[in-house]
């Protein structure tokens, strides 16, 4: 379980395809704190650390490896990553602290496309559009005004939602410390709808 509060971004240093899976090697400032089998969210996708590599001259912090399977690649933007790309990362939530974001499972529902960016006198409004499916919407896969959504793992508040789009406002701090700084019109992002909405929608069937 995660909160959607990004710790930092990791950098992709190698990509290796193994049949239908992809192994991603990344580096970040806290590689030495990671452990095998640990869960880390990458652009909002919960992945398991399967290997940790010691520091080298080229990668002074060391690196770690996570594996994404076909189902994950089909539902997320991880398959579009290239060496050198920045990935938002968050370790699993500690249960002895404040929940600063919202409950994020790390189970990305689908991708969305950035369709607009508008200056808000210091902050930036991003508009994202996604494929609308009426059956999925009845099961809670939608956004509501002032509700929560995870975009590339970042916990955000929804504004101006429609059946297949929503806006979020990004403050300068978030822009500087996440890969929102690399998002442009046409960029594909991962989205996870609010789990509370899914449970409420499911209860309507009983």
Beta strands, then each sheet from edge to edge (+ up, - down):
strand 1: 8-18
strand 2: 21-27
strand 3: 39-42
strand 4: 45-53
strand 5: 63-68
strand 6: 86-91
strand 7: 110-120
strand 8: 123-129
strand 9: 148-151
strand 10: 154-157
strand 11: 165-170
strand 12: 188-193
sheet 1: 1+ 2- 5+ 4- 3+ 6- 1+
sheet 2: 10+ 9- 12+ 7- 8+ 11-
end
